[in-house]
């Protein structure tokens, strides 16, 4: 039984998600539909990319991941199916699938075949008329190459760079979750490379590195390696975003010393430049 996941910024107040599910169940009634989230912030392509990066590895091989955060709907932006060794992804070509282009072995095709979409395509709802039918056909076993010509230059978003400087690593906040936790661009292995005495520097404060949220006193701020294997800044039973007045792009540094060097903080500020969608290359 094929699994199709859904990730959107549509919310659940309107009928948009239900319409997409109706299309998929009409074409692939045996499919199992799993909602990842429909609470991605409106038009937040980077946020959707991070959601998929965190969730997709835990689904069984062969899962079809449908993601629609599409501020360019109805324009000349392409629609894609991307096949990897473990899964297939359907999404607009706006950088949403950036995490899955990091390694080799992926193949991308444009959703161009009129036979594999609804007969009438609205310029404002490709989620229902283009992407949902594609996901259903993939779940039924239609090969990705049947959808259209190969794509070798998919759009990628520019992640904030992570820079190492001596015994320090600099990065930036990528995402603020619903608890106010700050998910950063710094991976777990980069933190481990700094050493056991690492401390985290953000918004003019030095925070301890702990194992889990409960290691902090209630209302205190600290940092830990989160479930997505990234450095995360948190406040126990509170919001790190509110306490630190931090948001996407806020610089973060990890250092083995008690003070962050000017060089490290300069690298941190530089690493936050450019989170917009890059041009096709």
WOBEL-V833289 format. One line per field, one symbol per residue. ss: DSSP state (H for helix, E for strand, C for the rest). phi: phi as a letter, one per 40 degrees, with the letter a starting at -180 (. if undefined). A space follows every 10 residues. Layout:
# WOBEL-V833289
ss: ???
phi: ???
This chain:
# WOBEL-V833289
ss: CCEEEEEECC CCCCCHHHHH HHHHHHHCCC CEEEEEECCC CCCCHHHHHH HHHHHHHHCC CCEEEEEECC CCCCCCCCEE EEECCCEEEE EECCCCCHHH HCCCCCEEEE CCCHHHCCCC CCCCCHHHHH HHHHHHHHHC CCCHHHHCCE CCCCCCECCC CCEEECCEEE EEEEEECCCC CEEEEEEHHH HHHHCCCCEE EECCEEEEEC CCHHHCCCCC EEEEECCCCE EEEEECCECH HHHHCCCCCC EEEEECCCCC CHHHHHHHHH HCCCCCECCC C
phi: .cbbcbbabc gbcccccccc cccccccbcc ccbbccabbd ddgcccdccc ccdccdcccc dgcbbbbbbb ccdgccccbb bbbbcbabbb accbhccddc ccccgcbbbc cbcccbbccb bccbacdccb ccdccccccc hccdcccicc bbbccbcccd cbbbagcbbb aaccabcccg cbcbcccdcc cccchcccbb bafgbbbccb cadccccdgc cabaccccgb cbbbbcfabc ccccfbadgc cbbbbcbcbc cdcccccccc cccgbccccc b
